Amino acid sequence: MSDALPHDFADLALAPALLQGVQALGYTHMTPVQAHSLPAILDGRDLIAQAPTGSGKTAAFGLGLLQRLDATQGGTQAMVLCPTRELADQVGKQLRKLAFAIPNLKLSILCGGMPLGPQLASLEHAPHVVVGTPGRLQELLGKRALDVSQLRTLVFDEADRMLDMGFEEPIRDIVGRTPKSRQGLLFSATFPEGVRAISRTMLRDPVEVTVEGGERHAAIEQRFHEIDPAKKTPLLAALLLQEKPESCVVFCNMRRDVDEVAASLAHYGFGALALHGDMEQRDRDEVLVRFANRSCSVLVASDVAARGLDVKELAMVVNYDVPSDPDTYVHRIGRTGRAGREGVAVTLCGPREKGRADAIEARQGAPLSWYRTAPLAGKPNGVPAAAMTTLRIDAGRTDKLRPGDILGALTGDAGLKADAIGKIDVFPTRSYVAIARGQAAQALARLREGKIKGRKFRVSRL
């Protein structure tokens, strides 16, 4: 490869339909992982790339596998292995968007934890692209429901996580069923020896790419709204109702505004919680737990308090105020649009904040996109509730309680199915478990009546 890296997607020999997909997603400049890997991928080379989540790797391998694909021909021509169902869903959605201008392209997402019947039915007419988890793909190959004899591209996404989760045997089995001539693309955030060892047996003379950081904002749609400061909260409520994000962080510059904005959103009917430095540590922990486990859909936070936030799939970020400097803006919006997902970053800008918006525009070197939306005039109907509810158990690690004990009590005596149980967090003296909203009352009653690990503990609903 030449030392001169391409800068724009238009510099690549991509099919016109794929350039349409790139434009529709709003991509212009390539991220470092795309610039370093796409020339080799499009040249048909195998590749091993170290890149963090949010670096744009999904578009890199997605454009590569779609470029090699012939939608006029039948058969499964590309397969992407992902460690989790959530990542497979993200990857599948982004590939569909990149491929929207390719006529008659069929893509199937095939993951464990889902009923097998509909997936078998979807394979009666072979999809061109399959995205899935190793265990389920191995199962479908074993049943001869999935035929990979015509495979042209095989992608291993987040290979280190797949090995950590014990998928080495299914991966090796799947690879053994694919044609020797297919292209292999392996992406991993880290390169432990296990990843290097498996890559030596699955890839042929791969090009190696390492990206330490990378532009995180390629998949983020940035919107600016000029607004009368007195109407900021009604406008924020209107935008949340319009977008209906599963998870959203609203950043306020001033700590005193955090409680006020959260209370106003709660009045409108949104499941909003406040997070700031004046709160007790236990209260902050509980807010972070509830937001991370999807029991709360909107978090209103100050910058400092939000540093403890670890949510991989944040759908939307709102700047209730324009940040005081461009670096803060970049850091805030970089929390969304990660792991191959798209993100939305909205900034509410009063007349006195226009100078700060101009500084952000100068930093980005591109015009900001300005929008108009009518603020809410009254209390709305149809505000979506959070998917989960959190139960607190007054016992934790000091009581020798583990997540498996809580899961066992819920699926055993409490009679819940595993798919109704979400994230479980165990602290020294307290534990938290997310339950599907519609089944939370049943879970609470059964846990209060029954025992966990042979003992009774106080259980309450947050």
C-alpha positions in Angstrom: 0.0 0.0 0.0 1.1 3.6 -0.6 2.1 5.7 2.3 -0.5 8.3 1.3 -3.7 7.4 2.9 -7.1 8.3 1.4 -9.0 11.1 3.2 -12.5 10.9 1.8 -14.7 8.0 0.9 -14.9 9.5 -2.6 -11.2 8.7 -3.0 -11.9 5.0 -2.9 -13.1 2.8 -5.8 -16.4 2.2 -4.1 -19.5 1.2 -6.1 -21.9 4.1 -6.6 -24.6 2.4 -4.5 -22.2 2.3 -1.6 -21.3 5.9 -1.9 -25.0 6.7 -1.7 -25.1 4.7 1.6 -22.1 6.6 2.9 -23.7 9.9 2.0 -27.0 8.9 3.6 -25.3 8.2 6.9 -23.6 11.6 6.7 -20.1 10.3 6.5 -17.5 12.5 4.7 -14.0 12.1 6.1 -12.7 8.6 7.0 -11.8 7.8 10.5 -8.2 6.5 11.0 -9.2 2.8 11.1 -11.2 3.3 7.8 -8.3 5.1 6.1 -5.8 2.5 7.1 -7.8 -0.6 6.5 -10.2 0.1 3.6 -7.6 0.2 0.8 -6.3 -3.3 1.8 -9.9 -4.7 2.3 -11.0 -3.4 -1.1 -7.8 -4.9 -2.6 -9.0 -8.3 -1.3 -6.4 -8.7 1.4 -7.0 -10.4 4.7 -6.7 -8.0 7.6 -6.2 -7.9 11.4 -7.0 -4.6 12.9 -6.8 -3.3 16.5 -9.3 -0.5 17.0 -11.4 0.7 19.9 -15.2 0.8 19.9 -16.5 3.9 18.3 -13.6 4.1 15.8 -15.7 3.4 12.7 -14.7 -0.2 12.2 -18.2 -1.4 11.3 -18.3 0.9 8.3 -14.8 -0.3 7.3 -15.6 -4.0 7.1 -19.2 -3.2 6.1 -18.1 -1.4 3.0 -15.6 -4.0 2.2 -18.0 -7.0 2.4 -20.7 -5.1 0.5 -18.3 -4.1 -2.3 -17.4 -7.8 -2.8 -21.0 -8.9 -2.8 -23.1 -9.5 -5.9 -26.8 -9.1 -5.0 -27.9 -10.5 -8.4 -26.5 -13.9 -7.4 -28.0 -16.1 -4.7 -26.2 -17.7 -1.7 -24.7 -16.3 1.5 -21.7 -14.3 0.5 -20.7 -12.5 3.7 -20.8 -13.5 7.4 -20.1 -11.3 10.5 -19.4 -13.0 13.8 -20.2 -10.9 16.9 -19.9 -11.7 20.6 -23.4 -10.5 21.7 -26.9 -10.2 20.3 -26.8 -6.5 21.0 -23.7 -5.9 18.9 -25.1 -8.1 16.1 -28.2 -6.0 16.0 -26.1 -2.8 15.9 -23.9 -4.2 13.1 -26.9 -5.5 11.1 -28.7 -2.1 11.3 -25.7 -0.2 10.1 -25.0 -2.6 7.2 -28.6 -2.3 6.1 -28.2 1.5 6.0 -24.9 1.3 4.1 -26.6 -1.1 1.6 -29.9 0.7 1.2 -29.2 1.6 -2.4 -28.3 -2.1 -3.4 -31.5 -3.6 -4.8 -32.8 -6.9 -3.4 -30.1 -7.3 -0.8 -31.1 -9.7 2.0 -29.5 -9.5 5.4 -30.4 -11.8 8.4 -29.4 -11.4 12.0 -29.1 -14.9 13.6 -28.4 -15.0 17.4 -28.8 -17.2 20.4 -31.4 -16.4 23.0 -34.0 -16.0 20.2 -36.5 -18.6 18.9 -34.9 -21.0 16.4 -38.0 -21.5 14.2 -38.2 -18.0 12.7 -34.5 -18.1 11.9 -34.8 -21.4 10.2 -37.6 -20.0 8.1 -35.6 -16.9 7.2 -32.9 -19.2 5.8 -35.2 -21.0 3.3 -34.2 -18.2 0.9 -30.5 -17.7 1.6 -29.6 -14.2 2.8 -26.7 -12.5 1.1 -25.3 -11.3 4.4 -25.5 -13.0 7.8 -24.7 -11.3 11.1 -24.8 -13.4 14.3 -23.3 -15.0 17.4 -20.9 -18.0 17.0 -23.0 -20.5 19.0 -26.2 -19.9 16.9 -24.3 -19.8 13.6 -22.6 -23.1 14.5 -25.9 -24.6 15.3 -27.5 -23.5 12.0 -24.5 -24.8 10.1 -24.8 -28.1 11.9 -28.4 -28.4 10.9 -27.4 -27.6 7.3 -29.9 -24.7 7.4 -27.1 -22.2 6.6 -24.9 -22.8 3.6 -21.6 -20.9 3.5 -20.1 -22.7 0.5 -20.3 -19.4 -1.5 -18.9 -17.2 1.2 -16.7 -14.4 0.0 -16.0 -12.5 3.2 -15.8 -13.6 6.9 -15.6 -10.9 9.6 -14.7 -11.4 13.3 -15.9 -8.4 15.2 -14.6 -7.8 18.7 -12.6 -11.1 18.5 -11.1 -10.6 22.0 -14.6 -10.5 23.6 -15.6 -13.6 21.6 -12.7 -15.5 23.0 -13.3 -14.2 26.5 -16.8 -15.5 26.3 -15.6 -19.0 25.4 -16.5 -19.0 21.6 -13.1 -20.4 20.4 -14.4 -23.8 19.5 -17.5 -22.6 17.6 -15.4 -20.1 15.8 -12.9 -22.7 14.7 -15.7 -25.0 13.6 -17.4 -22.2 11.6 -14.1 -21.3 9.9 -13.5 -24.9 9.0 -16.8 -24.9 7.0 -15.9 -21.8 4.9 -14.2 -21.8 1.6 -10.4 -21.4 1.7 -10.7 -18.6 -0.9 -12.8 -16.3 1.2 -11.4 -13.0 2.6 -11.0 -12.9 6.4 -11.2 -9.6 8.4 -10.5 -9.6 12.2 -11.2 -6.6 14.4 -10.3 -6.6 18.1 -9.9 -3.8 20.7 -6.9 -5.8 22.2 -4.5 -8.3 20.9 -3.9 -11.0 23.5 -2.0 -14.1 22.5 -5.3 -16.0 22.1 -6.4 -13.6 19.4 -3.0 -13.7 17.6 -3.0 -17.5 17.8 -6.5 -17.9 16.3 -5.7 -15.3 13.6 -2.7 -17.3 12.4 -4.9 -20.2 11.6 -7.8 -18.2 10.1 -6.2 -15.4 8.1 -3.7 -15.6 5.1 -0.8 -13.1 5.2 -3.0 -10.4 6.8 -2.3 -6.7 6.7 -2.0 -5.4 10.2 -3.6 -2.2 11.3 -3.4 -0.6 14.7 -5.4 2.5 15.7 -4.8 3.7 19.2 -7.6 6.3 19.4 -9.6 7.4 16.5 -12.4 9.8 15.6 -15.5 8.8 17.6 -18.0 11.0 16.0 -18.4 9.7 12.5 -21.8 8.2 13.2 -23.1 11.1 15.2 -25.8 13.4 13.8 -25.2 16.8 15.3 -28.1 19.2 15.6 -28.2 22.7 16.9 -31.4 24.5 18.0 -31.6 28.2 18.5 -34.1 28.8 21.3 -35.4 31.4 23.8 -33.8 30.3 27.1 -37.3 30.4 28.8 -38.5 27.7 26.4 -35.5 25.3 26.7 -37.2 22.7 28.8 -40.4 22.5 26.7 -38.2 22.2 23.6 -36.2 19.4 25.3 -39.4 17.6 26.1 -40.6 17.9 22.5 -37.3 16.5 21.2 -37.3 13.6 23.6 -40.9 12.8 22.6 -39.9 13.0 18.9 -36.8 10.9 19.1 -37.9 8.5 21.9 -34.3 7.4 22.8 -33.9 4.3 24.9 -31.1 6.2 26.7 -30.2 9.9 26.7 -27.9 12.1 28.8 -28.8 15.8 29.2 -25.8 17.9 30.2 -26.2 21.1 32.1 -23.4 23.6 32.6 -24.6 24.6 36.0 -25.1 22.1 38.8 -28.2 24.0 40.1 -30.0 23.5 36.8 -29.6 19.7 36.9 -32.3 19.1 39.6 -34.6 21.7 38.0 -34.4 20.2 34.5 -34.9 16.6 35.8 -37.9 17.6 37.8 -39.4 19.4 34.8 -39.0 16.4 32.6 -40.5 14.2 35.3 -43.5 16.5 35.3 -43.9 15.9 31.6 -43.9 12.2 32.3 -40.4 11.2 31.4 -38.4 8.7 33.6 -35.7 11.3 34.3 -33.1 11.3 37.1 -30.6 13.9 38.2 -26.9 13.3 38.8 -24.5 15.9 40.3 -21.7 16.3 42.8 -23.9 17.4 45.7 -25.6 14.0 45.9 -24.6 11.3 48.5 -22.4 8.6 46.9 -25.0 5.9 47.5 -27.7 8.0 45.7 -25.3 8.7 42.8 -24.5 4.9 42.6 -28.2 4.1 42.4 -28.9 6.7 39.7 -26.0 5.3 37.6 -27.2 1.7 38.1 -30.7 2.6 37.1 -29.6 4.4 34.0 -27.1 1.7 32.9 -29.7 -1.1 33.4 -32.4 0.8 31.4 -34.7 1.5 34.4 -34.3 5.2 33.6 -34.3 6.6 30.1 -33.1 10.2 30.7 -30.2 11.2 32.9 -29.7 14.9 33.6 -26.1 15.4 34.7 -23.3 17.8 35.3 -20.0 17.1 33.5 -18.1 16.0 36.6 -20.8 13.6 37.9 -21.1 12.0 34.5 -17.5 10.8 34.5 -18.7 7.7 36.4 -21.1 6.8 33.6 -20.4 3.6 31.7 -23.2 3.1 29.1 -22.0 1.5 25.9 -25.1 2.1 23.9 -26.1 5.7 24.5 -28.6 6.7 21.8 -28.7 10.5 22.4 -26.8 13.3 24.1 -28.3 16.7 24.7 -26.4 19.9 25.6 -29.0 21.8 27.6 -26.5 24.6 27.5 -23.7 25.1 24.9 -20.5 23.9 26.6 -18.1 26.6 27.6 -15.3 25.3 25.3 -15.1 23.0 22.2 -13.2 20.3 24.0 -16.0 19.8 26.5 -18.4 19.6 23.5 -16.3 16.9 21.8 -16.1 14.9 25.0 -19.8 15.1 25.7 -21.0 14.0 22.3 -18.4 11.3 22.1 -20.4 9.3 24.6 -22.9 8.4 21.8 -22.4 6.9 18.4 -20.1 4.1 19.7 -19.7 0.4 18.9 -21.0 0.9 15.3 -24.2 2.5 16.5 -25.5 5.8 15.2 -26.0 8.6 17.7 -27.7 11.9 17.9 -26.2 14.9 19.6 -28.5 17.9 20.2 -27.4 21.3 21.4 -29.9 24.0 22.7 -28.5 27.4 22.0 -29.8 30.7 23.5 -28.9 34.0 21.8 -26.1 34.7 24.4 -24.5 31.3 23.6 -24.0 31.9 19.9 -20.3 32.7 20.4 -19.7 29.3 22.0 -21.4 27.6 19.0 -19.2 29.6 16.6 -16.1 28.3 18.5 -17.4 24.7 18.0 -18.0 25.4 14.4 -14.4 26.7 14.0 -13.0 23.7 15.8 -14.9 21.3 13.5 -14.1 23.1 10.3 -17.6 22.6 9.0 -20.9 24.5 9.3 -23.2 23.5 12.1 -26.6 22.1 11.2 -29.4 24.3 12.6 -33.0 23.0 13.2 -36.4 24.3 14.3 -38.8 22.4 16.5 -41.8 23.7 18.3 -41.6 23.4 22.1 -44.4 21.5 23.9 -47.4 23.6 24.8 -48.7 21.3 27.6 -48.3 17.9 29.2 -48.0 15.3 26.4 -49.5 11.9 25.9 -47.6 8.7 24.9 -44.4 9.4 26.8 -42.6 6.0 26.6 -41.8 4.3 29.9 -38.4 2.8 30.6 -38.1 -0.9 29.7 -37.0 -2.0 33.1 -37.6 -1.5 36.8 -34.8 -1.8 39.4 -35.2 -3.8 42.6 -32.8 -3.2 45.5 -31.8 -6.1 47.8 -30.3 -5.1 51.1 -27.4 -7.5 50.9 -24.2 -7.7 48.9 -20.7 -9.0 48.7 -20.2 -8.8 52.5 -23.1 -11.3 52.7 -21.3 -13.5 50.1 -24.1 -12.7 47.6 -23.2 -13.1 43.9 -25.2 -12.2 40.7 -25.8 -16.0 40.1 -27.5 -16.3 43.5 -30.0 -13.5 42.6 -30.5 -14.9 39.1 -31.2 -18.3 40.6 -33.7 -17.0 43.1 -35.6 -15.1 40.3 -35.7 -17.9 37.8 -36.3 -20.6 40.5 -38.7 -19.7 43.3 -39.8 -16.5 41.7 -40.7 -18.2 38.5 -39.3 -15.6 36.1 -37.9 -16.4 32.7 -34.3 -15.4 32.2 -35.2 -12.9 29.4 -37.2 -10.8 31.9 -34.1 -10.3 34.0 -31.6 -7.6 33.1 -28.3 -6.3 34.6 -27.4 -7.4 38.1 -25.0 -5.2 40.1 -23.6 -6.3 43.5 -22.1 -3.8 45.8 -20.6 -4.5 49.3 -23.9 -4.1 51.2 -26.6 -3.8 48.5 -27.5 -5.4 45.2 -29.6 -4.2 42.3 -31.4 -6.2 39.6 -33.3 -4.9 36.6 -36.6 -6.6 35.9 -38.8 -6.1 32.8 -41.3 -3.4 33.8 -44.4 -5.6 33.4 -43.0 -8.4 35.7 -41.4 -6.2 38.4 -44.4 -6.5 40.8 -44.3 -10.3 40.5 -40.6 -10.5 41.1 -40.8 -8.1 44.1 -43.6 -10.1 45.7 -41.9 -13.5 45.2 -38.5 -12.3 46.4 -40.1 -10.9 49.6 -41.9 -14.1 50.2 -39.0 -16.4 49.3 -35.2 -16.6 50.1 -32.0 -15.9 48.3 -29.2 -18.4 49.0 -31.3 -19.8 51.8 -31.7 -16.4 53.6 -34.4 -13.7 53.7 -33.3 -10.2 52.8 -35.2 -6.9 52.6 -36.2 -6.2 48.9 -37.6 -2.9 47.7 -38.5 -1.2 44.4 -36.6 1.9 43.4 
